[in-house]
């Protein structure tokens, strides 16, 4: 009875997602989704692929439920970029902590996997042994800047980079690393998918900065990283390619900041919200709130000449933090 009850719960959950997909809207360059794991998602996909990705995501057990959002987007990317399944594919996961959901997603699509886990520290005892037994796995504990020590030729079908891994690096250094990683993609159709910030801040740091008139970077706490292995000047992306136009993108950001600020009521955000229209310089100022470095905002062509925007999402966490983030797809050439 308990199993049937669980199955019915999953059925109704998927039915609810299906209803949301039916009323979702098609933009010029993307599909717009609301209230599916976050407030709003723009993604270069279709409703069939999205529902497949949701269905698989809901069948996966996560260490953190917040990774369901990542799985939905990364899973859709996997579905869209099919590779022949009659051979083992090689994937590289950079800074994914103790999460195996990407490997599990591939397995549920019938792939035979050789997975390289690359991070500063990997807690193997926290990785699901049931999934590990189904894949060939290699663990590398090192700085990703040293990847040439381990890979000296084209090898990977897919490379995935987490947002936490990117926040370790100064934006110029990350761009260099990202483009060097293209060299170890195995063939023309091989791809990198990287998770990046557009705008990210903690509410308490905005409030503290207003009271003390100090740089927010003096107080910011990263979710996973320590002072010894992070750089406050990490990359922020400026790209409106999934919106109808740049004006729509800026309007979306302004409206989202306005909704977020109704509860926290910071005067720092009001100076942007009260403007008739935002511009790129405003986004640069908002993105630089942690460091006062206005140069960290980069357009997608500045990241890589083979980069393409795959998804952008809007998400906040109980008025404690706000993030607008994107996924960039990068080709070998």
N, C-alpha and C positions, 0 to 999 in steps of 0.2 A: 504493500500500500504506500509506503514511504517513497518508493521508487516512482510509482505512478504519479504521486502528488508532485514530486520534483519535476517530472516530465511535463506535467500540465503547467507548472509554473514557468518552465522554459518556453513552452508553446505560447503562452499568453504574453510573455516578454518579447518574443520574436514577433508576435502579431502586433504588439504595440509599436515596435520599431518599423514594421512594414507599413503601418498607417502613417507614421512620420515620414517615411520615404515617399509615400504616395503624394503627400501634400508638399514635399520639398520642391524647390524651384530650380530651374535650369538657368544659369547665367550664361553670358556670352562665351566664356571660356571654362566654365566649371559647373559643378553641381553644388547647391547650397543646402546644407542640412542644419536643422535646429534641434537643440536639446537631445542630442545623441552623444552621451558621454561628456559633453561640454556644451557651452552655450551656443556655439555656432562653428560650422566647418565649411570651408570652401575646398573642393577637391576635384581634380581633373579625372573624372570617372563617370560611371553611369549607375542607375539604381540597381541593376542586376548584380554588378560586381560589389556594390556596397552591401547589399543584403547577404551575399555569400560571405563577405568579410565579417559582418556582424554575427552571422550564424556560427562561423568557426570560432570567432572571438568568445562568444558566449559558452562554447564547449571547452574552453581552456581555463585551467585553474591558475590564478595569478598570485604572486606574493604581495603585490600592491594593486588594488582595484583601479587605481589611477592609470595603470598601464593598459587598460582596456581601450582607452582613446588611442594610444600609440599603436596597439595591435590592429585596430580598425583601419588606420591609415597605412601602416606598413604592410598589413595583410592585403589590402586592396592593391597596393603596389606590387606585391608578389603575384597576385592573381592576374594582373594585367601583363606582367612580363614573364610569360611562361617559357620554360626551358624544357627540352626533351627529357622525359622522366626515366628513360631506360638506361641512364648512367648516373653515377654519383656526382653531385654538384658540390662545389666548394664555396663556403660562405665564411666571411670574417665579421665577427661581432666585436665592436670596439666600445668598451666602457659600459657594458650592460649589467654590471653588478651580478646579482644571483638570479637574474631572470632568464628563462628558457623559452619564452612564448614565441619568439621568431622561429626557433628551431621546430617547436611543436606545430606552428602554423604550416611550415613546409611539409612536415610529416603527414599532416591531415590532408594535404593535397597530393600525397603519394610519392614524394621525393625521397631519394636515398641521399643521405647527407654526410658530408665531412665538414665539421664545424671547428673553426679556430676561435677561441675565446681570448681576447686581448684586453688586459686591464692592469692597473697598478697593483691591485690585489684582487684575487679571486677566491671566494669562499666556496670551495668545491662541496663541502659538506652541506651547503644550503641549496645545492642544485638538485632538482628532482631526479632521483636515480632511475626511475621508470623511463624518462625521456632520454637520459644519458645512455642507457642500454640500447637504445634504438638508433643511435648515431655514432659515427666515429668522431672523437673529440680530441683536441689538442689545446693545452692551456699555456698561455704566455703571460707572465707577470713582468711588465716592463713599461716604460714610457713609449707611447706610440711614435715619438720622434725617432726611435731606434728600430723601426720596423724593417729597415733594409738589412739588419743583422740576421733576420729570419727568412726574408723573402727576397730573392735576387732575380726573380723572373715572373712573367705573367702567370697568374695562378687562379684567381678567384672569379667566380660567376657573379657573386653579389658581395658588397661590403656595406655594412650598416654602422652608422655612428650615432651614439646617443647624445642628447642635449648636454647631459652632465659631463661627458667627455670633452665637448667643445669648450665648455666654460673654464677649462684648465688653461687655455691658451690666449695670448694676445691675438687680436683679430688678424693681423698680418701673418703671424706664425701659423695660425690655423689655416688660412687660405693656402699657404705654401704646403702644409702637410696634406691638405685635401687634394691638391693637384698632383702631388707626388704619389699619392695612393692610386691614382688612375693608372700608373705604370704597372701595377700588379693585377689589374683586371685582365682576365684571360683572353677575351675576344671582343670584337666590335660591339656585340649586343650586351655585354656585361655592364653592370651598373653599380653606382654608389648611391645610397640614400642616406642623407644626413639631416638631422633634426637641429634647427637653429632658432634663436630668439629673434623676434621683431621688436617687441617691447616687453620688459619684465621688471617688476619692482615689488617690494614688500611694503605694505601700508605703514607699518610701525616705523620704518626708516624715513618715509616721507614726513611723518609727523615729527619725529625726532629732529630731522634736518630743519624743519620750520622753527622749532623751539630753540634750537641751539645754534642755528646758522653755521652748521659744519657740513663737510662733505659726507654724503650718504655712504660712500665707500668705506668710511671709518667704522661703520656699524654693520654693514651687510653680512648676513649669514647665508652661506650656500647650503643647499639641501643635503649634499653628500660630501663635498670636498673640504679640505682643510686649508689653512692659510699657506701652508708650504707648497701646495700643488694646484693653485688656481691663479688666474689673472683677471682682475676686475674689468679690463678692457677687452672682453670677449666680443665676438662678432654680433652685430645686430643687422638684420636684413631689412631693406626697403624695397618692396616689390608688390605691385598691384596687378600682376598678370592674370590672376584668377577672378578679378572683379571686371565689371564692364569697362571701367576706366579708372584713372588715378583719383579723380574727384570722388568717385564712389568709395574707393578704398579709404581715403582720408575721412570721409563722412562716417563710415563704419567705425573707424577708430575713435572719432570724437564722440559718437553716440555711446560707444562702449565705456569710455572713460567717464562720461556723464552719469551713466547708470551706476557704475562702480562707486563714484564719488558721492552719491546720495546718502550713503551710510557713513562713510569715513570723513566727509566734509573737509578735505584739505584745501587750503588756499593755494597750495602749490599747483594742484591740478586745475583749479578754477581759472587760472590765468590762460589756460589753453581751451578749456571748455567754453569760456565766455567769448571766445573769438568767433567771428562770423564763419570763417573757414580756416581749417588747418592747412599748413603747407609742409613741404619736406623739411624745412628748417625747424619747424615745431616738433616734428617726429624725431629729428636729430637731438633736440634738446631733451625731450622726454626719454629717449633711449640712453642719453648720457647722464641720466639722473644719478647713477651709481658712482660715476667717475669724473664727471665734467669733461669727458673726452668726446668732442663732437665729431671726431673722425671715424669712430667705430661703426657708424651707420653706412652700410655698403649696398649698392644695387647689385642685382644678381649677376650681371655680366662682369662685375668687378670681382666676384667670387671665383668664377670659372667660365671660360669661353664655351664650355659644353654643358653648362648648367641650365636646368629647366625647373620652374616652380611646379611642385606636385600638389601641395596642399597648404592651406593656412587656417589656423583655428584660433578661436577667442575663448579664453577660459579664466575664471577667477575662483578663488578658494575661500569661501566664507568671509569675504572682505579682508582677508589677511594678505593676499597677494594677487597680482594680476599678471597674466601672460597672454600675449599674442605671439604665436609661434608658427613656424613654417617647416615644411619638408622640401628639400631640394634634391632632385634627381640629376645625377651627373654621369655622362657617358665617358667611355675610354678616350675617344677622340672628338 
